Amino acid sequence: MATQLQGAQGAQVLVIESRVDVAGLTGHDVTDFMVACTDQQYRNWWPGTHLELHALGQPPGGVGDVVVMDEFVGRRRLRLRGVVEAVEPGRRLVWRFRKVVPLPARLSLKLTPVPGGVSVHHTITVGWPGIGRLLDPLLRLYFTPGFTADLDAHVHSEFPMLRDYLRPQSASGPDN
């Protein structure tokens, strides 16, 4: 897990990164599942933690789709909508979060093949552009060190569970 502030064209951006290598899972498994997921599939992936994930558009899976997500990360419940900004099947998925207006937060999944599986690089970037960056200190009230640790633990748990959900007969040993 890495949490850092990094400059982006003069702005300070909060970056929360987690990486996990998952044996027996592919990048296509992840992107194919995430873009076409139903609420029931999401709940089955991690019962009691994953509550809702579905695209509002039909058929789902394209850039511009609005995705509804509801889940627990640690004790915090996250209920968000995201707009799909990028999909590269098997390689990358990017959502920009929104409530009433677009929020200065993105979730990016970068998927890289590793021997026998995939490396999942889960990144959340948060920060307002331009004059809005004056509000960035308020974001630290939400993205606390405790939440960051909970998110990292969540990522390290959920992707091996996704493999087990998609391929229960081939679940393999420990994941890094």
Secondary structure, 3 states (H helix, E strand, C coil): CEEEEEEECCEEEEEEEEEEEEECCCHHHHHHHHHHCCHHHHHHHCCCCEEEEEECCCCCCCCCCEEEEEEEECCEEEEEEEEEEEEECCCEEEEEEECCCEEEEEEEEEEEEECCEEEEEEEEEECCCHHHHHHHHHHHHHCCHHHHHHHHHHHHHHHHHHHHHHCHHHCCCCCC
